[in-house]
Amino acid sequence: KNFAAALACYKRGLEELPRDYDRSGSGEEVAGVEVALRSNVALSLLKLANGGSVESADKKMHCCIECEQECTRALAIDPSNTKVLFRRAQAYELHARLTGGRKKQELMSMAQSDLKRCQELLQEQLDRQKWSNPPEKERKATISQMYETTNLLKKISQNSKVSGGSKPGDSEKSVPPSERQSTQQKVQKSIVDPCTTVNGIVMNG
């Protein structure tokens, strides 16, 4: 996929939005469009930094910083947007891998904070879905996002414990396949079982 072209397209969309619009009332719909565009800008930047056309560490870091900024702007409009929170955490995590020292630890801590907030919001969604009976596709999407969030948080927590001697650009260890498979099985079980715990998170049906 041409993520550079997609990035340019989403940025043009942002330029077309009215300036200084009221984010409440009549401007609420425009605000929703802005959040969606900034979220897609952030996603495109992440794709470019992760195996896209961007190769140098400096350019990858620039993509991370821009992604973080776009997510922060989107969250200023919609603080409870779990996709944007997750993408900012991904940007912090990649940015941390490209740097070192105290800055690395700060970025890892910010990523953990975003992921924990994301978990809280997703759990609230699952609790509401328990009573609202949403379409199965919507419920599975929430569970899938909870799995991704929990998995990344576990990965960062594990790496934080061993990052004292790491150098800028070191590769992060991924969650062992056995643990990943175990978590996936628990998530799949939660689709049937109305109350399953995944890594300490209650997955209410």
C-alpha positions as CSV (number, residue, x, y, z in Angstrom):
1,K,0.0,0.0,0.0
2,N,1.1,3.6,-0.7
3,F,1.0,5.0,2.8
4,A,2.8,8.2,1.7
5,A,0.0,9.0,-0.7
6,A,-2.6,8.1,1.9
7,L,-0.8,10.5,4.4
8,A,-0.9,13.3,1.8
9,C,-4.6,12.7,1.1
10,Y,-5.6,12.8,4.8
11,K,-3.5,15.9,5.4
12,R,-5.3,17.6,2.5
13,G,-8.6,16.7,4.1
14,L,-7.5,18.4,7.3
15,E,-6.6,21.6,5.3
16,E,-10.1,21.6,3.9
17,L,-11.8,21.7,7.3
18,P,-13.2,25.1,8.4
19,R,-10.9,27.0,10.8
20,D,-11.9,27.9,14.3
21,Y,-15.2,26.0,14.1
22,D,-17.3,25.4,17.2
23,R,-16.5,21.8,18.4
24,S,-19.9,21.6,20.1
25,G,-23.4,22.0,18.7
26,S,-23.4,22.6,14.9
27,G,-19.6,21.9,14.7
28,E,-19.8,18.4,16.4
29,E,-19.9,16.6,13.0
30,V,-16.8,18.5,11.8
31,A,-15.1,17.6,15.0
32,G,-15.8,14.0,14.3
33,V,-14.3,14.3,10.8
34,E,-11.2,16.0,12.2
35,V,-10.6,13.2,14.8
36,A,-11.0,10.6,12.1
37,L,-8.6,12.4,9.7
38,R,-6.0,12.9,12.4
39,S,-6.3,9.3,13.5
40,N,-5.7,8.2,9.9
41,V,-2.7,10.5,9.6
42,A,-1.3,8.9,12.7
43,L,-1.9,5.4,11.3
44,S,-0.2,6.3,8.0
45,L,2.8,7.7,9.9
46,L,3.0,4.5,11.9
47,K,2.9,2.3,8.8
48,L,5.6,4.4,7.2
49,A,7.8,4.1,10.2
50,N,7.1,0.4,10.6
51,G,8.4,-1.2,7.4
52,G,7.1,1.5,5.0
53,S,9.2,3.7,2.7
54,V,11.0,5.3,5.7
55,E,14.3,3.6,6.4
56,S,16.6,5.9,8.3
57,A,16.3,6.1,12.1
58,D,16.0,9.9,12.0
59,K,13.1,9.8,9.6
60,K,11.4,7.0,11.6
61,M,11.8,9.2,14.8
62,H,10.3,12.1,12.9
63,C,7.3,10.0,11.9
64,C,6.9,8.9,15.6
65,I,6.9,12.5,16.9
66,E,4.5,13.7,14.2
67,C,2.2,10.7,15.0
68,E,2.3,11.6,18.7
69,Q,1.4,15.2,17.9
70,E,-1.5,14.2,15.7
71,C,-2.9,11.8,18.3
72,T,-2.6,14.5,21.0
73,R,-4.6,16.9,18.9
74,A,-7.3,14.3,18.2
75,L,-7.5,13.4,21.9
76,A,-8.0,17.1,22.8
77,I,-11.3,16.8,20.9
78,D,-12.2,13.2,21.8
79,P,-10.3,12.1,25.0
80,S,-12.0,8.7,25.1
81,N,-11.1,7.6,21.6
82,T,-9.4,4.2,22.2
83,K,-8.0,3.8,18.7
84,V,-6.2,7.1,19.0
85,L,-4.9,6.3,22.4
86,F,-3.6,3.0,21.1
87,R,-1.9,4.6,18.2
88,R,-0.2,7.2,20.3
89,A,1.0,4.4,22.6
90,Q,2.4,2.6,19.5
91,A,4.2,5.7,18.5
92,Y,5.7,6.2,22.0
93,E,6.8,2.5,22.0
94,L,8.6,2.8,18.6
95,H,10.0,6.2,19.5
96,A,11.5,4.6,22.7
97,R,13.1,1.9,20.6
98,L,14.9,4.6,18.6
99,T,16.3,6.5,21.5
100,G,17.9,5.7,24.9
101,G,18.6,6.9,28.4
102,R,16.0,8.8,30.4
103,K,14.0,9.7,27.3
104,K,13.5,6.1,26.5
105,Q,12.1,5.4,30.0
106,E,9.8,8.5,29.8
107,L,8.4,7.3,26.4
108,M,7.8,3.8,27.7
109,S,6.0,5.2,30.7
110,M,3.8,7.4,28.5
111,A,3.0,4.4,26.3
112,Q,2.0,2.4,29.4
113,S,-0.2,5.2,30.7
114,D,-2.1,5.5,27.4
115,L,-2.5,1.7,27.2
116,K,-3.9,1.5,30.7
117,R,-6.4,4.3,30.0
118,C,-7.3,2.4,26.8
119,Q,-7.9,-0.7,28.8
120,E,-10.2,1.1,31.2
121,L,-12.3,2.6,28.3
122,L,-12.5,-0.7,26.5
123,Q,-13.6,-2.4,29.7
124,E,-16.4,0.2,30.0
125,Q,-17.4,-0.6,26.5
126,L,-17.6,-4.3,27.2
127,D,-19.6,-3.6,30.3
128,R,-22.1,-1.6,28.3
129,Q,-22.2,-4.1,25.5
130,K,-23.2,-6.8,28.1
131,W,-26.5,-5.0,28.5
132,S,-27.0,-3.3,25.1
133,N,-26.7,-6.5,23.0
134,P,-24.7,-5.0,20.1
135,P,-24.0,-6.8,16.8
136,E,-21.5,-9.7,17.3
137,K,-19.1,-7.9,14.9
138,E,-19.0,-4.9,17.1
139,R,-18.4,-6.9,20.2
140,K,-15.6,-9.0,18.6
141,A,-14.0,-5.7,17.5
142,T,-13.9,-4.4,21.1
143,I,-12.5,-7.7,22.3
144,S,-9.9,-7.7,19.6
145,Q,-8.8,-4.2,20.5
146,M,-8.6,-5.2,24.2
147,Y,-6.3,-8.1,23.2
148,E,-4.0,-5.9,21.2
149,T,-3.9,-3.3,24.0
150,T,-3.2,-5.9,26.7
151,N,-0.5,-7.6,24.5
152,L,1.4,-4.4,23.8
153,L,1.2,-3.3,27.5
154,K,2.6,-6.7,28.5
155,K,5.4,-6.4,25.9
156,I,6.3,-2.9,27.1
157,S,6.2,-4.0,30.8
158,Q,8.6,-6.9,30.1
159,N,11.0,-4.7,28.1
160,S,11.0,-2.0,30.7
161,K,12.4,-4.5,33.2
162,V,15.4,-5.4,31.0
163,S,16.0,-2.1,29.2
164,G,18.7,-0.8,31.6
165,G,21.5,-2.0,29.4
166,S,19.8,-1.5,26.0
167,K,21.1,0.9,23.4
168,P,19.2,3.2,21.0
169,G,17.7,1.2,18.2
170,D,17.9,-2.2,20.0
171,S,15.0,-4.5,19.0
172,E,12.3,-5.1,21.6
173,K,11.5,-8.7,22.6
174,S,8.1,-9.8,21.6
175,V,5.7,-11.6,23.8
176,P,6.6,-15.4,23.6
177,P,4.4,-17.3,21.2
178,S,3.1,-19.6,23.9
179,E,1.9,-16.6,26.0
180,R,0.4,-15.0,22.9
181,Q,-1.5,-18.1,21.9
182,S,-2.8,-18.5,25.5
183,T,-4.1,-14.9,25.5
184,Q,-5.7,-15.4,22.1
185,Q,-7.5,-18.5,23.4
186,K,-8.8,-16.6,26.4
187,V,-10.1,-13.8,24.1
188,Q,-11.8,-16.3,21.8
189,K,-13.3,-18.0,24.9
190,S,-14.7,-14.6,26.1
191,I,-16.8,-14.4,23.0
192,V,-18.8,-17.3,24.3
193,D,-18.2,-17.1,28.0
194,P,-19.8,-13.9,29.4
195,C,-17.1,-13.4,32.0
196,T,-13.5,-14.3,31.1
197,T,-10.4,-12.7,32.5
198,V,-7.6,-11.9,30.0
199,N,-4.3,-11.0,31.7
200,G,-6.2,-9.7,34.7
201,I,-8.8,-7.8,32.6
202,V,-12.4,-8.9,33.1
203,M,-13.9,-9.5,29.7
204,N,-17.7,-9.2,30.4
205,G,-20.0,-10.5,27.7
